[in-house]
């Protein structure tokens, strides 16, 4: 004697439920995968938020758009017309004029001076300092800076972002190197009684510069003094005095 096991077929409603559940599971996995890819793409775009990497050997900047391609803020010169002078600059051996209110002068060598720097993501400056001259607190919105002292002694530093606002400072002598991270407020001060000279490299063909005092108190048109008085916790007349001053740009 034996027992026969009978398998009852699924009714259409049960089959629909099973197929639906499997389809939803596959869709959830697909959505999860797409979200992961989107997040990776976003992270990648943030990592490369500075000058983009070039997709060709050269892109010499030119003002005339005829027969040119617009790349990274500049028109590209026809590569067949590119010459050695497009990658050359002469004059960084000459000191800048330091007879000014801040006692310093910045000589830039960026895409404005070397057209061949276009899309290459790098530039340089020479900075001259009178005794006790300074490069006032400023920031480069598009570049990290690495500075090397050639002559003299500099007190340098930068301040981190809110809320810590930590000050990192160092006294540099001839041959010393210091790095200012991208976008952070930084400064240099010649603490010696002789002229000082430094060379800096920046990670952008056009790093930009925002001198804090000039931007806040020398803007055009002027920022409402009542607003600045409260923001800086100063009397309004102090703000108006600061706004009446001539804010010298050393670069």
C-alpha positions in Angstrom: 0.0 0.0 0.0 1.4 3.4 -0.9 0.3 7.0 -0.6 0.1 9.2 -3.7 1.2 12.9 -3.2 -0.9 15.2 -5.3 0.5 18.6 -6.4 -2.1 21.2 -7.0 -1.3 23.7 -9.7 -1.1 27.4 -8.9 -4.1 29.4 -9.6 -3.6 32.5 -11.8 -3.8 34.9 -8.9 -1.0 33.2 -7.1 1.2 33.1 -10.2 0.6 36.9 -10.7 1.7 37.6 -7.1 4.9 35.6 -7.5 5.8 37.2 -10.8 5.0 40.7 -9.3 7.2 40.1 -6.3 10.2 38.9 -8.4 9.8 41.9 -10.7 9.8 44.4 -7.8 12.9 42.7 -6.4 14.7 43.1 -9.7 13.6 46.7 -10.0 14.8 47.5 -6.5 18.2 46.1 -7.3 18.3 48.1 -10.5 17.4 51.3 -8.7 20.0 50.6 -6.0 22.7 50.1 -8.7 21.7 53.3 -10.5 21.8 55.3 -7.2 25.3 53.9 -6.5 26.5 54.9 -10.0 25.0 58.4 -9.6 26.7 58.9 -6.2 30.0 57.8 -7.7 29.6 60.2 -10.6 28.8 63.0 -8.2 31.8 62.2 -6.0 34.0 62.1 -9.1 32.8 65.5 -10.3 33.6 67.0 -6.8 37.1 65.5 -6.9 37.8 67.1 -10.2 36.1 70.5 -9.3 39.3 72.4 -10.2 40.6 72.9 -13.8 39.6 69.9 -16.0 42.2 67.6 -17.5 43.0 68.4 -21.1 41.9 66.0 -23.8 44.5 67.1 -26.3 48.2 67.9 -26.2 47.9 71.7 -26.3 45.2 74.3 -26.4 47.0 77.6 -26.8 44.6 80.5 -25.8 43.9 83.1 -28.5 41.6 86.1 -28.5 40.5 85.6 -32.1 37.7 83.0 -32.4 38.1 82.5 -36.1 38.9 78.8 -36.9 39.1 78.1 -33.2 37.4 76.0 -30.5 36.2 77.4 -27.2 37.7 75.3 -24.3 37.8 76.1 -20.6 37.2 79.8 -20.9 39.5 80.4 -23.9 39.6 79.9 -27.6 42.1 77.3 -28.7 44.6 78.1 -31.3 44.9 75.7 -34.3 47.6 73.2 -33.1 49.2 73.4 -36.5 49.9 77.1 -35.9 51.3 76.6 -32.3 54.9 77.8 -31.7 57.4 77.6 -28.9 56.6 81.2 -27.9 53.1 80.1 -26.9 54.7 78.4 -23.9 57.3 81.0 -23.0 57.6 84.0 -20.6 60.5 86.2 -19.8 60.9 88.6 -16.9 60.3 86.7 -13.7 63.9 87.6 -12.7 62.8 91.2 -12.4 61.6 92.4 -9.0 58.1 94.0 -8.7 57.4 97.5 -7.5 57.2 97.2 -3.7 56.8 101.0 -3.1 53.1 100.8 -2.2 50.9 100.8 1.0 51.2 97.0 1.6 54.9 96.7 0.7 54.7 93.8 -1.7 54.2 93.1 -5.4 52.8 90.0 -7.1 54.0 89.2 -10.7 51.7 86.6 -12.2 52.5 84.0 -14.8 49.2 82.5 -15.7 47.2 82.0 -18.9 47.1 85.7 -19.4 50.9 85.7 -19.7 51.5 82.2 -21.2 48.7 81.3 -23.6 49.9 77.7 -23.7 48.8 77.2 -20.1 45.2 77.0 -21.2 43.7 73.8 -20.0 46.9 72.7 -18.3 45.8 73.6 -14.7 48.9 75.3 -13.5 50.4 78.8 -13.1 53.1 80.6 -11.1 53.8 84.0 -9.4 56.8 85.9 -8.1 56.2 87.8 -4.9 58.5 90.6 -3.7 58.3 92.0 -0.2 59.8 95.2 1.2 61.1 95.0 4.8 58.0 94.3 6.9 55.9 94.3 3.8 53.0 91.8 3.5 50.8 90.0 1.1 47.5 90.7 2.9 45.0 88.0 3.8 43.5 86.6 0.6 42.2 83.5 -1.0 42.5 81.7 -4.3 39.1 80.3 -5.2 40.4 77.9 -7.8 43.8 76.8 -6.7 46.1 75.3 -4.0 49.4 77.3 -3.7 52.9 76.0 -2.9 55.3 78.7 -2.0 59.1 78.6 -1.9 61.2 81.4 -0.3 64.2 82.5 -2.4 65.4 85.3 -0.2 64.6 86.7 3.2 62.4 85.4 6.1 58.6 85.2 5.9 55.9 84.6 8.5 53.2 82.7 6.6 49.9 81.1 7.5 46.4 80.1 6.6 43.1 79.7 8.5 40.8 76.7 8.1 37.1 77.0 7.4 34.2 77.3 10.0 33.7 76.4 12.7 37.3 75.6 13.8 39.0 78.6 12.1 42.4 77.1 13.1 45.5 79.1 12.3 48.4 77.3 10.8 51.5 79.5 10.8 55.2 79.0 10.2 58.4 81.1 9.8 60.1 80.4 6.5 63.7 81.0 5.6 65.5 80.7 2.3 64.7 77.4 0.6 61.7 76.6 2.8 58.4 75.5 1.3 54.8 76.0 2.5 51.4 74.9 1.1 48.2 76.9 1.2 45.2 74.7 0.6 42.7 75.7 -2.1 40.1 78.4 -1.1 41.5 79.0 2.4 42.5 82.5 3.6 46.2 82.9 3.8 49.0 85.5 4.1 52.7 86.2 4.0 54.6 88.8 6.1 58.3 89.8 5.7 59.5 89.9 9.3 63.1 90.7 8.2 64.7 94.1 7.7 65.8 93.2 4.1 63.8 92.5 1.0 62.3 89.1 0.6 61.4 87.1 -2.6 59.3 84.0 -3.1 58.1 81.9 -6.0 54.7 80.1 -5.9 53.0 77.5 -8.0 49.2 77.3 -8.2 47.0 74.4 -9.4 45.0 76.4 -11.9 45.7 78.3 -15.1 43.7 81.1 -13.6 43.6 80.7 -9.8 41.9 84.1 -9.1 42.5 86.1 -6.0 40.2 87.7 -3.5 41.9 90.1 -1.0 39.6 90.0 2.0 39.8 93.7 3.1 39.5 94.9 -0.5 36.5 92.8 -1.2 34.6 93.6 2.0 35.4 97.3 2.5 36.4 98.3 -1.1 33.5 96.7 -3.1 31.8 98.6 -5.9 29.2 99.5 -5.1 29.8 99.6 -1.3 28.1 97.1 1.0 25.6 98.6 3.4 27.6 99.9 6.4 24.8 99.0 8.8 25.1 95.4 7.6 28.9 95.3 7.9 28.8 97.0 11.3 26.6 94.2 12.7 28.6 91.4 10.8 31.9 92.6 12.2 30.5 93.9 15.5 31.9 97.4 14.9 30.5 100.8 15.2 29.0 102.1 11.9 31.4 105.0 11.8 34.4 102.6 11.9 33.0 100.7 8.9 32.4 104.0 7.0 36.0 105.0 7.8 37.3 101.7 6.4 35.1 102.0 3.3 36.5 105.5 2.7 40.1 104.1 2.6 41.9 103.3 -0.6 42.4 99.5 -0.7 45.6 98.8 -2.7 45.7 95.7 -4.9 49.2 94.3 -5.0 48.5 91.9 -7.9 
